[in-house]
Amino acid sequence: MTISPAMRRYAAEIYRLQQDHQQVSLSLLSSHVEASAQAISTMVKRLNTNGYLVHEPYRGVRLTSDGEKIALPSLRRHRLTEVFLVRVMKYDWAAAHELSDVFERGVNDELEARMDELAGYPTRCPHGEPIPNRDGVMPKVDDVPLLDVPSGSDCIVSRVRTHDMEKLHYIGELGLVPGTPFHLLSCAPFKGPLRLQMKPQDHIIGYELAASLWVEVTKRGEGNKLPPLKIAYGKSSRN
């Protein structure tokens, strides 16, 4: 059967979402593609019938290997378009994702190849997400969520995993863009703030903002160390 551009776009969005969700619920999919529940249901049924995804009622969907194959070319075009918009057309990185959703629909194979050349054959989008190559192979990225990194670690920002424009603007103002090195000085417990040592100045960021950052760890720290317990007069206290 002919694979329509709409089928590829839906598959690409499911691919993105299933990186963070074992099953992609239809309500979550609907919020990201901005389509009605009826349109979502129709497309999911079509993709399921043709073997591109598995739908478990009341749980959600997940792409099959065939589904991933039709998703990756669309994902490549989307992320390549983001780079082109930022590097060549000088749009702000915070607006790149939304603009790409519209812009990429007028891009054919010839335009895609030209955009790839003009953008310098990028391997990552402006937010650090890997770009599948022309053969539909997704490069492996060796990174972890910043929230999983112990204090005392040396890190490099790998990916900024949010499409929230306000967050992206703020992250950009702090200079926490992909490729930026920093030292994680401390992590406060109970979802407290994180202190980052970096140039030209240190920053303290909240737990919610830190959740959007994925990093490559170049030197792993030992984490926050609690001082030893001191026993006095039958009561425990800390130095």
ABEGO torsion letter per residue (X at the ends): XBBBAAAAAAAAAAAAAAAABABBBAAAAAAAAGBBAAAAAAAAAAAAAAGABBBBBGAEBBBBAAAAAAAAAAAAAAAAAAAAAAAAAGBBAAAAAAAAAAAAAABBAAAAAAAAAAAGGBABBAAGBBBBBAAGBBBBBBBBBAAABBBGBBBBBABBBBABAAAAAAAAAAGBBBGBBBBBABBBBGGBBBBBBBOABBBBBBAAAAAABBBBBABBBAEBBBBBBBBBGGBBBBX
